[in-house]
Amino acid sequence: MPWMRLSSVVAILVCAGPVWAGVYNPAELDEGPLDEVYVGKFGTTLKFLASIGAPQVEVDSPIRRRYFFQERMYDQLDPGKLSVEQKLHFSSVLIRRRRPGDAIGLLLPATRQHPDVFLLQSNLATAYDMNGDKTKAREIMTDCLETWPKEWHQLTDAQREFHMHLGWNEGVFAFYREVEASYLKLLRLRTREPKEAAAQFEAVDALFGDDKGGVKFVNEAGEFEPGKIAKAERAKLPRNAQAIVQQLLVWQPYDLRLQWLLGELLNAKGSPSDIKAARFIFDDLVFNEKVRAKELMARRLILNNWVEPVQETRRDDDGTQVMNWRALAISFAVGMMVAVFGHWQIREIRRRRQTSTTGA
């Protein structure tokens, strides 16, 4: 599987400390599907995105090759002659290819020349953070959100036209701004920590919570339990908490601490498939990425001992089995589709045989 074969590449690149802002690339609007099934498309997406900056990989991907060729193209261009959109694009290429110093050199004059293009500021914050200057990254990200209007209708005509040209609409605009606000909060949290705490973390970031503290992913008794979270703790989570964390991971696929947080969110959702996805993440972090946080290892053990409950047959009070009409209806519909398709195939085969016989 691509996920497993790329894990050795990611191990070289991973650093738990850096937190990056958005990486906005007009030429790669769909850098990865925000699939809710972590072990499916999204898990593979992270590995492919993390491989973009690797000098060499065992298994290459189309997106990595595109970035590689675009990087070579940039090295032959005159940055001063690039348009705003091209500067945004190539700064993302340099960031993904792990050249933050060159990205800063491109973005600094661009942000001064175009102070109203806040996506340039976001990429600049990413470049500084990747370059090790978190204080500067936090300052730029703060300025970025002050420049970034809270509502779509607050954009100037020129700004709205620019973002619509990039494929944005009101919903996309609002979502990215919300994620960037979460990034700034995450950056503030981590810059308060000692450097060793960022390198060897022992808990998830308090990205979601209230004035009393971050969300605790425990049951009503204060203990970790598969598929459970206390009602008061669940109330602290925004409705799109998973989407926010997934988008942050698309921008920063090396961040193991955010992956742990995603696992906690999945487990808290409670369905067997989500619990399995959380278990997969915890296993990957402990065994493949060698994360040694005691709390993470303990939770991984609990999830590994979890047994998926067998779905009981529903019965009436008198013991009569209740028919699952929804499942029956779906099965009937699928059966009808298969029958129709089969009938169509048989007719098509007969028609071709008749045509062949007539032609002969």
C-alpha positions in Angstrom: 0.0 0.0 0.0 1.3 3.5 -0.7 0.6 4.5 2.9 3.0 1.8 4.2 5.7 2.2 1.6 5.9 6.0 2.1 6.2 5.7 5.9 10.0 5.4 5.7 10.1 8.7 3.7 7.9 10.5 6.2 10.0 9.3 9.1 12.9 11.3 7.7 10.9 14.4 7.2 8.7 14.4 10.3 9.2 17.1 13.0 6.5 17.5 15.6 7.3 21.0 16.5 6.6 23.1 13.4 3.1 24.3 12.9 2.4 25.8 9.5 -0.3 28.2 8.3 -2.1 27.7 5.0 -0.2 26.6 1.9 -2.3 28.2 -0.8 -1.5 27.1 -4.3 -3.8 28.2 -7.1 -2.6 25.4 -9.4 -3.3 22.7 -6.8 -6.7 23.6 -5.4 -7.4 20.0 -4.5 -4.2 18.8 -3.0 -6.0 16.1 -1.1 -9.5 14.9 -0.4 -10.8 15.6 3.1 -12.2 12.1 3.3 -13.8 11.3 6.6 -12.3 7.8 6.5 -8.8 8.3 7.7 -7.5 4.9 6.7 -8.8 5.5 3.2 -8.1 8.5 0.9 -7.1 11.0 3.6 -4.5 8.8 5.2 -2.9 8.2 1.8 -3.2 11.9 1.0 -1.0 12.8 4.0 1.7 10.4 3.1 1.8 11.7 -0.5 1.9 15.4 0.6 4.6 14.6 3.1 6.7 13.0 0.4 6.7 16.2 -1.8 9.7 17.6 0.1 11.7 14.4 0.2 14.9 14.3 -1.8 14.1 10.7 -2.9 11.1 8.4 -2.5 10.6 4.7 -3.0 7.3 5.2 -4.7 6.7 8.5 -6.5 3.3 10.2 -6.9 1.9 12.5 -9.6 1.5 15.4 -7.2 5.2 15.1 -6.1 6.3 15.0 -9.7 4.3 18.1 -10.5 5.8 20.0 -7.6 9.3 18.9 -8.6 8.9 20.1 -12.2 7.3 23.4 -11.0 10.3 23.9 -8.7 12.7 23.5 -11.6 10.6 25.9 -13.7 10.7 28.6 -10.9 14.5 28.4 -10.8 14.6 29.5 -14.4 12.2 32.5 -14.0 12.7 36.1 -13.0 10.6 36.5 -9.8 10.2 40.2 -10.4 8.2 39.5 -13.5 5.7 37.1 -11.9 2.0 38.0 -11.4 0.4 38.0 -7.9 -1.1 34.6 -8.6 2.2 33.2 -9.9 4.0 34.4 -6.8 1.4 32.7 -4.6 1.7 29.6 -6.6 5.5 29.4 -6.6 5.8 30.3 -3.0 3.7 27.2 -2.2 6.0 25.1 -4.5 9.0 26.3 -2.5 7.3 25.6 0.8 6.2 22.1 -0.2 9.7 21.4 -1.6 11.2 22.5 1.8 12.9 25.8 0.6 11.4 28.2 3.2 14.3 30.7 2.8 13.6 31.1 -0.9 9.9 31.4 -0.3 10.5 34.2 2.2 12.7 36.0 -0.4 9.9 35.7 -2.9 7.0 36.7 -0.5 8.5 39.6 1.5 8.5 42.1 -1.4 5.2 40.5 -2.7 3.3 41.2 0.6 4.6 44.8 0.7 3.5 45.3 -2.9 0.1 43.6 -2.4 -0.9 44.1 1.2 -4.5 43.4 0.4 -3.7 39.8 -0.8 -3.8 38.1 2.6 -3.1 34.7 1.1 0.4 35.9 0.4 0.8 36.7 4.1 -0.5 33.3 5.1 2.1 31.6 2.9 4.8 34.0 4.4 3.8 32.9 7.9 4.2 29.3 6.8 7.6 30.0 5.4 8.9 31.7 8.6 7.5 28.9 10.8 9.1 26.3 8.6 12.4 28.2 8.8 12.3 28.1 12.6 11.1 31.6 13.4 7.8 31.0 15.2 7.6 34.4 16.7 7.8 36.1 13.3 5.3 33.6 11.9 2.8 34.4 14.7 3.2 38.1 14.1 2.6 37.7 10.4 -0.4 35.4 11.0 -1.9 37.9 13.4 -1.6 40.6 10.7 -3.0 38.3 8.1 -6.2 37.7 10.1 -6.6 41.4 10.7 -6.4 42.0 7.0 -8.6 39.0 6.2 -12.2 40.2 6.4 -14.6 38.1 8.6 -17.3 38.1 6.0 -17.3 37.5 2.2 -19.3 40.6 1.5 -16.6 42.7 3.3 -14.1 41.9 0.5 -13.4 44.7 -2.0 -14.5 44.1 -5.5 -10.9 43.4 -6.5 -10.4 40.9 -3.7 -13.6 39.1 -4.4 -12.8 38.8 -8.1 -9.3 37.5 -7.3 -10.7 34.8 -5.0 -13.5 33.8 -7.3 -10.8 33.4 -10.0 -9.1 30.9 -7.6 -12.3 29.0 -7.4 -13.4 30.3 -4.0 -16.9 31.1 -2.9 -18.4 32.3 0.4 -18.3 28.9 2.0 -14.7 28.2 1.1 -13.7 31.7 2.2 -15.3 31.3 5.7 -13.9 27.8 6.2 -10.3 28.7 5.4 -10.5 31.8 7.7 -11.8 29.6 10.5 -8.9 27.1 10.0 -6.4 29.9 9.9 -7.8 31.2 13.2 -7.3 27.8 14.6 -3.7 27.7 13.3 -3.0 31.0 15.0 -4.3 29.6 18.3 -2.2 26.5 17.8 0.9 28.6 17.1 0.3 30.6 20.2 -0.1 27.5 22.3 3.1 25.9 21.0 5.3 29.0 21.2 4.5 29.1 25.0 6.0 25.6 25.4 9.6 24.8 26.0 11.3 23.6 22.8 11.8 20.1 24.3 8.0 19.9 25.0 7.3 20.5 21.3 9.9 17.9 20.3 8.7 15.2 22.8 5.0 16.0 23.4 3.0 14.2 26.0 -0.5 15.4 25.2 -2.6 16.7 22.4 -2.8 20.4 21.8 -5.7 22.3 23.6 -6.9 23.5 20.2 -10.6 23.2 21.1 -12.0 24.1 24.5 -13.2 27.0 26.6 -11.8 29.4 29.2 -11.4 26.5 31.6 -9.1 24.6 29.3 -8.9 22.3 26.3 -11.2 19.4 25.6 -10.5 16.2 27.5 -11.3 13.2 25.5 -12.6 11.1 28.4 -15.9 9.6 29.4 -18.2 10.7 32.3 -15.9 8.9 34.8 -12.9 10.8 33.5 -11.3 7.8 31.8 -10.5 7.1 28.1 -13.0 4.7 26.6 -13.5 3.5 23.0 -16.2 5.6 21.3 -17.0 7.7 24.4 -16.6 11.3 25.4 -18.3 13.1 28.3 -21.2 15.3 27.3 -19.6 18.4 28.8 -16.4 17.8 26.8 -18.3 17.1 23.6 -20.1 20.5 24.0 -16.7 22.2 23.7 -16.0 20.9 20.2 -17.1 22.9 17.2 -19.3 21.0 14.8 -16.5 20.9 12.2 -13.6 20.1 14.5 -12.6 17.1 12.4 -12.6 19.1 9.1 -10.5 21.8 10.8 -7.8 19.4 11.9 -7.8 17.6 8.6 -7.2 20.8 6.7 -4.4 21.7 9.1 -2.9 18.3 8.4 -3.2 18.9 4.6 -1.1 22.0 5.1 1.3 20.3 7.6 1.3 16.6 6.9 4.4 16.1 9.1 2.7 17.1 12.3 2.3 13.9 14.4 0.6 15.8 17.3 -2.2 16.9 15.1 -2.6 13.3 13.8 -3.0 12.3 17.5 -5.7 14.9 17.9 -7.5 13.6 14.8 -7.5 10.2 16.3 -9.1 11.5 19.5 -11.8 13.2 17.5 -12.5 10.1 15.5 -12.8 8.0 18.6 -15.1 10.5 20.2 -17.5 10.2 17.2 -18.3 6.7 18.5 -19.1 4.6 15.5 -17.2 1.3 15.0 -15.6 2.5 11.8 -14.4 5.7 13.5 -13.0 3.7 16.5 -11.1 1.5 14.0 -9.8 4.6 12.3 -8.6 6.0 15.6 -6.9 2.7 16.4 -5.2 2.8 13.0 -3.8 6.3 13.7 -2.6 5.4 17.2 -0.9 2.2 15.9 0.8 4.2 13.1 2.0 6.9 15.5 3.4 4.4 18.1 4.9 1.8 15.8 5.8 3.6 12.5 6.5 7.1 13.9 7.9 6.0 17.2 5.9 8.4 19.3 6.5 7.6 23.0 3.9 9.7 24.8 2.6 7.6 27.7 -1.0 8.7 27.3 -1.0 7.8 23.6 0.5 4.4 24.2 -2.1 3.6 26.9 -5.0 4.7 24.7 -3.7 2.6 21.8 -3.6 -0.4 24.1 -7.2 0.2 25.1 -8.3 0.5 21.5 -6.4 -2.6 20.5 -8.3 -4.6 23.2 -11.6 -3.2 22.1 -13.9 -5.7 20.4 -16.5 -4.5 17.9 -20.0 -5.3 19.3 -22.1 -7.7 17.4 -25.3 -5.9 16.1 -28.2 -7.6 17.8 -31.4 -8.4 15.9 -34.2 -6.1 16.9 -37.3 -7.7 18.4 -40.8 -6.6 19.5 -41.9 -6.9 23.1 -43.4 -10.3 22.3 -40.0 -11.5 20.9 -41.0 -11.3 17.2 -38.0 -10.2 15.0 -38.4 -6.7 13.6 -37.9 -6.4 9.9 -35.2 -3.9 8.9 -37.2 -2.3 6.2 -34.5 0.3 5.3 -31.9 -2.4 4.7 -34.5 -4.5 2.8 -35.4 -1.6 0.6 -31.8 -0.9 -0.2 -31.1 -4.5 -1.0 -34.2 -4.6 -3.2 -33.1 -1.5 -5.1 -29.6 -2.8 -5.6 -31.0 -6.1 -6.8 -33.3 -4.4 -9.3 -30.4 -2.4 -10.7 -28.3 -5.6 -11.1 -31.2 -7.3 -12.8 -31.8 -4.4 -15.2 -28.2 -4.2 -16.0 -28.0 -7.9 -16.6 -31.1 -7.8 -18.8 -29.5 -5.0 -20.8 -26.3 -6.9 -21.2 -28.1 -10.0 -22.5 -30.1 -7.9 -25.0 -26.9 -6.2 -26.2 -25.1 -9.6 -26.6 -28.1 -10.9 -28.7 -28.1 -7.8 -30.8 -24.4 -8.1 -31.6 -24.8 -11.7 -32.5 -27.7 -10.9 -34.8 -25.7 -8.1 -36.4 -22.8 -10.5 -36.9 -25.0 -13.2 -38.4 -26.7 -10.7 -40.7 -23.3 -9.2 -41.8 -21.9 -12.7 -42.5 
